[in-house]
């Protein structure tokens, strides 16, 4: 009886672990979409309002679309504390990656975005935004196309691992 409960616990744990990785894959798509929307909003504001960089970021932080986006909140908090845009951006990306579903290459694109942000003319900033919007969109599409297989694989591996460990314990 105790052995049977142990096997069920192992099976449940490994199944939930597989499900966890499946959910992370979905979260990655959502996070890529959020950063794409952020860069698109920045591009639109640069194109139509010519709002100064810092004011633009504060405005976006107050926008309902980004109100709960912790990256922007951390960035604006660091800017208010007197950090430069570059260092605030780097620190915010570093803090964001903790608990994020984004991969290292996704975070590299987001980190690199700031290299020209706020330091070039209007056309340069729009081109910078367009480049990173395209990169993140391509990545998101690739992840989305693999999502059904990834979800099945993670869940199946979790169940099969649990069954394997259960068999070993018998």
C-alpha positions in Angstrom: 0.0 0.0 0.0 2.7 2.5 1.0 4.7 1.5 -2.1 1.7 2.2 -4.3 1.2 5.7 -2.8 4.9 6.4 -3.3 4.7 5.4 -6.9 1.6 7.6 -7.4 3.4 10.5 -5.8 6.4 10.0 -8.1 4.1 9.8 -11.1 2.2 13.0 -10.1 5.4 14.9 -9.4 7.1 14.0 -12.7 3.8 14.7 -14.6 3.5 18.1 -13.0 7.2 18.8 -13.8 6.5 18.0 -17.4 3.4 20.3 -17.3 5.5 23.1 -15.7 7.9 23.1 -18.7 5.0 23.0 -21.1 3.5 26.1 -19.4 6.9 27.9 -19.5 6.9 27.4 -23.3 3.6 29.2 -23.5 4.8 31.9 -21.2 7.8 32.5 -23.4 5.5 33.3 -26.3 3.5 35.7 -24.1 6.7 37.4 -22.9 8.1 37.8 -26.4 4.8 39.3 -27.5 4.9 41.8 -24.6 8.4 43.0 -25.5 7.3 43.2 -29.2 4.4 45.4 -28.1 6.7 47.5 -26.0 9.1 48.1 -28.8 6.2 48.8 -31.2 4.7 51.4 -28.8 8.2 53.0 -28.4 8.5 53.1 -32.2 5.0 54.7 -32.6 5.7 57.3 -30.0 9.0 58.2 -31.6 7.4 58.5 -35.0 4.4 60.5 -34.0 5.1 62.5 -30.9 8.9 62.8 -30.7 8.6 62.4 -26.9 11.9 62.5 -25.1 13.2 59.0 -24.2 12.7 59.2 -20.4 9.3 60.8 -20.6 8.3 58.1 -23.2 9.3 55.3 -20.8 7.4 56.9 -17.9 4.3 57.3 -20.2 4.5 53.7 -21.2 4.7 52.6 -17.6 1.4 54.4 -16.9 -0.2 52.9 -20.0 -2.8 50.3 -19.1 -1.3 47.8 -21.6 2.0 47.9 -19.6 0.8 48.8 -16.1 1.6 45.3 -14.7 4.8 44.8 -16.8 7.4 44.5 -14.1 10.3 45.2 -16.5 9.1 48.7 -17.2 8.4 49.4 -13.6 11.9 48.4 -12.6 13.4 50.4 -15.4 11.5 53.6 -14.4 12.4 53.1 -10.7 16.1 52.8 -11.6 15.9 55.9 -13.8 14.2 57.8 -11.0 17.0 56.7 -8.6 19.4 58.5 -11.0 20.8 55.6 -13.1 21.7 56.2 -16.7 19.4 54.7 -19.3 22.0 52.2 -20.4 22.7 50.9 -16.8 19.1 51.0 -15.8 18.1 49.0 -18.9 20.9 46.4 -18.2 20.0 46.0 -14.6 16.3 45.7 -15.4 16.9 43.0 -18.0 19.2 41.2 -15.5 16.4 41.4 -12.9 13.7 40.4 -15.4 15.5 37.2 -16.4 15.0 35.8 -12.9 11.7 34.0 -13.1 11.3 34.7 -16.8 10.6 32.0 -19.4 12.7 33.8 -22.0 15.8 32.1 -23.3 19.3 33.6 -23.2 19.1 34.7 -26.9 15.8 36.4 -26.3 17.3 38.3 -23.4 20.3 39.3 -25.6 18.0 40.9 -28.1 16.2 42.8 -25.4 19.5 43.9 -23.8 21.0 45.0 -27.2 17.9 47.1 -27.9 19.1 49.8 -25.6 22.4 50.2 -27.5 20.8 52.7 -29.9 17.7 53.6 -28.0 17.7 57.3 -27.0 21.1 58.0 -28.5 20.3 58.4 -32.3 18.1 60.5 -34.4 14.4 59.8 -35.1 15.1 57.5 -38.1 17.9 55.6 -36.3 15.6 54.9 -33.3 12.8 53.8 -35.6 15.1 51.5 -37.5 16.4 50.2 -34.2 12.9 49.4 -33.0 12.0 47.8 -36.3 15.0 45.6 -36.2 14.3 44.2 -32.7 10.5 44.0 -33.4 11.4 41.8 -36.4 13.9 39.6 -34.4 11.4 39.0 -31.6 8.5 38.4 -34.0 10.6 35.8 -35.9 11.5 34.1 -32.6 7.9 34.2 -31.4 6.7 32.6 -34.7 9.3 29.9 -34.5 8.4 29.1 -30.9 4.7 29.1 -31.7 5.2 26.7 -34.5 7.0 24.2 -32.2 4.6 24.8 -29.3 2.2 21.9 -29.8 5.1 19.4 -30.1 6.9 21.0 -27.2 3.8 20.8 -25.0 3.2 17.1 -25.9 6.8 16.2 -25.4 7.2 17.8 -22.0 4.0 16.3 -20.7 4.8 12.8 -22.2 8.3 12.9 -20.8 7.0 13.7 -17.4 4.5 10.8 -17.4 7.0 8.4 -18.9 9.7 9.4 -16.3 7.2 8.8 -13.5 6.3 5.4 -15.0 10.0 4.4 -15.4 10.8 5.4 -11.8 7.7 3.5 -10.6 8.8 0.4 -12.4 12.2 0.7 -10.9 10.7 0.9 -7.4 8.6 -2.2 -7.9 
